[in-house]
């Protein structure tokens, strides 16, 4: 998908586990014209608090959940721990941004197509 294929300046929050991936994805999304914030979360109370803060800072059209957290990465299958983390963040998003659409990605390159599939 070319960057010109994203037609609306959607506001999206993305998160995952790896900072180096998050930085690249955020740059790609902003280049496509999205109001994008991508953060790194930890699987603990600190991470949950960070997510709650970010969700309260703006009204998001969508929340992009990285493939490691969601269990969508075909090379890193979900574990009991990641499944618990995924369930917890889904409930945090539901409680603090009930109108935001949930967007799951299978890998970093899937972020723009996934956003387009869900929001567009």
C-alpha positions in Angstrom: 0.0 0.0 0.0 1.4 3.4 -0.9 1.3 6.2 1.6 -1.2 8.1 -0.6 -3.7 5.2 -0.2 -4.4 6.5 3.4 -7.1 9.1 2.7 -8.1 10.3 6.2 -5.9 11.7 8.9 -7.0 9.1 11.4 -5.7 9.4 15.0 -4.2 6.1 16.0 -2.4 4.8 19.0 -0.1 1.9 18.5 1.8 -0.2 21.0 4.0 -3.2 21.2 7.0 -4.6 23.0 10.0 -3.6 20.9 11.2 0.1 20.8 13.1 -0.2 17.5 10.0 -1.5 15.7 7.7 1.1 17.3 9.9 3.9 16.0 9.9 2.7 12.5 6.1 2.0 12.5 5.4 5.5 13.9 7.5 7.1 11.2 5.7 5.1 8.5 2.3 6.0 9.8 3.0 9.7 10.2 4.5 9.7 6.7 1.2 8.3 5.5 -0.6 11.3 7.0 -1.9 9.7 10.2 -1.9 11.4 13.6 0.0 8.4 15.0 1.6 7.7 18.4 3.4 4.5 18.9 4.5 3.5 22.3 6.3 0.6 23.9 4.5 -1.2 26.7 5.7 -3.6 29.4 3.6 -6.4 30.7 3.0 -5.0 34.1 1.2 -2.3 36.1 3.6 0.3 34.7 2.6 -0.6 31.2 -1.1 -0.6 32.0 -0.8 2.8 33.6 1.1 4.1 30.5 -1.6 2.8 28.2 -4.4 4.4 30.3 -2.5 7.7 30.3 -2.1 7.6 26.5 -5.7 6.7 25.9 -6.7 9.6 28.1 -4.5 12.1 26.2 -6.5 12.0 23.0 -9.6 10.5 21.3 -8.4 7.8 19.1 -10.1 6.3 16.0 -8.1 3.1 16.4 -5.7 1.3 18.6 -3.1 -0.8 16.9 -1.9 -3.8 18.9 1.5 -5.2 18.0 1.7 -8.8 16.9 3.8 -10.0 19.9 1.2 -8.8 22.3 -1.8 -10.0 20.3 -0.3 -13.3 19.4 -0.7 -12.6 15.7 3.0 -13.0 14.8 3.2 -16.4 13.0 6.8 -16.8 14.2 6.1 -16.1 17.9 3.0 -18.0 18.9 1.1 -16.8 21.9 1.9 -18.2 25.3 -0.2 -18.2 28.5 1.5 -15.0 29.6 1.1 -13.1 26.4 -2.6 -14.2 26.2 -3.2 -12.8 29.7 -1.4 -9.6 28.7 -3.5 -9.3 25.5 -6.8 -9.9 27.4 -5.8 -7.2 30.0 -4.9 -4.6 27.3 -8.1 -5.3 25.5 -10.1 -4.6 28.7 -8.0 -1.4 29.3 -8.8 -0.2 25.8 -12.5 -1.0 26.1 -12.7 0.8 29.5 -10.7 3.9 28.5 -11.4 4.3 24.7 -14.7 2.5 24.1 -15.2 4.1 20.7 -11.8 3.2 19.3 -11.6 0.3 16.9 -9.1 -2.4 17.8 -6.6 -3.1 15.0 -4.4 -6.2 15.1 -1.3 -6.5 13.0 0.6 -9.6 12.0 3.9 -7.8 11.5 5.2 -4.2 11.4 4.7 -4.0 7.6 1.0 -4.8 8.1 0.2 -1.7 10.2 -1.0 0.6 7.3 -3.0 -2.1 5.5 -4.5 -3.2 8.9 -5.5 0.4 9.7 -7.0 0.8 6.3 -9.0 -2.5 6.6 -10.4 -1.6 10.0 -10.9 2.2 9.7 -11.4 2.6 6.0 
